[in-house]
Amino acid sequence: MEKGAVTAVRQASIADLDILAPQFDRYRQFYGQASESERIRKFLRDRLEHHQSVIFVALREGAPIGFTQLYPSFSSLGLARIFVLNDLFVDPATRRTGAGAALLEAAADYARGVGATRLVLSTGLTNTTAQALYEKLGWKRDTEFCTYQLGL
């Protein structure tokens, strides 16, 4: 796809499951996960039906080229709503066309609109391309806290 083509971003609904599931599958495969079409559809359906996440889809000439998924959370110290930007994916053939930035801006606009005080995300230490985009759009690297995980 050409760089000059316009990317439209909109909030997804359950009606978008057929276009979201393949994008989500490619995203997971990008991170080394096996393709699991039925589990993916169920996972996304559950998130959307139970209002457990907010998903934005990027379209170019009507075709899906990426998405981002936000999970609601809260800041106890800030006494405020926040969102975890857990997933961001743009099809490799359409990267560097502004789709990633458009998805991030849509997520930020949504979060502001519902009164959230911040978005948070994590990315791989070696994912310097994504880090450059985040920083270009005003995201700040956390220098106060270390992040730990406990696998269960």
N, C-alpha and C positions, 0 to 999 in steps of 0.2 A: 504494500500500500504506500501511496505517496505521502511525503512529509506534510504537504500542504492541506491534506484532507482534514475536515473538521471532525473532532471527536465530541460526541454527545455523551454526557454522563447523567444518569438518572438513578433514583433509588429503585432497587429491585423489589418485586413482590413474589408471592408464591407462583404467579402466572409466568414468571421468568425462569422457573426451575429447569426447563429444557435447554435454555441457553447458558445458565449458570453452571450446571453440573459438568459439562465438558471442560469449561474453563477451570473449574475447581480441580478436576482430575488432572489437567495439564500442570497446574500449579503444584499439586502434590507430587506428580512425577518429576517435576523440576527439582524437588527436594528429595528425590530418591525413593518415594513411596510407590507401592504397586497400584495399578489401576483397579479401582473397586467401584464400578459404576453404581450398583444398587445401594451400597453403603453410603456413598457420596450423596446420592439423591435423598436418602432417608435423613442423613445428617443435615443437609441444607433445608429440607422440608421442615424438620423439627425446629431448627433455629428460626425460620421464618414464621411458621404457624404459631409458635409459642412466644414470639416477639423477644427472642433471646439474642438476636443480633440485628444489625442494620447493614445491608449490603448495597453497594453502589456498583453499577455495571457501566462500562465504557463501550460505546458503539461507534463504529465508523462505517458509514454508508449502510447502516442498519445491521451490520454484523458485529457480534460481540468480540471485543479484543482485550478485555481485561475486567478486573473487579477489585474491590477492596471490601473487607468485612470488619465491622466494628462490634466490639462486645462492651456492653454497659458495665460500669463499675462505679465505685465511690472512693473519695479520699476522706479518710477519717480526720486527718489533720486539717485539711482544707474545708471540711464540712460541705463537700460539694460533689456533684456528679462528674465523672470522667469517663472517657472511652478508651479501650485498648484497641488500637489498630493492629489487629492480629494478622491479617492477610492482605497482601497487595500483590497483584499479578498483572502483567501486561504481556500478551503474546509476543514471543521473541521477534517475530516478523514486523511488529508495529512499535517496537521500542524506539526511543529517541524521537517520538513524534508529538510529545506533549500529553499522551494519554495518562501516564503515571502522575504527572503534575495535576492534571484535571481531576483524577480520582482523589488525590490528596486534598485538593482544594474543596471538592464536594464534601468530603468527610469533615473537614474543618468547619465549613459553612453549616453543615447539619449540627455538629456538636455545639457550635455557638448558638444556633437557633433554638436548641432545647436547654440552654443554660449551663452546659458543661463548662468547666474551667480549664480543662486541658485534654489533649490526646497524648497517649503514650504508645511507643512501639519498641520492639527489639529487632535487630537485624544481625546477621552474621558479621563477625569481625572482618572477614575478608570481602564482604559485599560493598566494596568501595564505590561502585557505581550508584547503588541505592543511597549510600551515605551522602554522596555529593548532591543528589537530588533533594534529600531531606534538608540538608544544610542550606541549599540554594533557596528553599521555600521557607526558611526561618526556623526549622526544627533545631533544637539545641541538644548536644550530647550531654548526658547526665555525668557530672563530675563529683557528685556527692555520695551516691549510693552504689554498692555492688549488687548485682543480681545473682541469686542462687536458685537452684531448682532441686527438687527431690522427686526422683522418679518413683512412681507407685505401681 
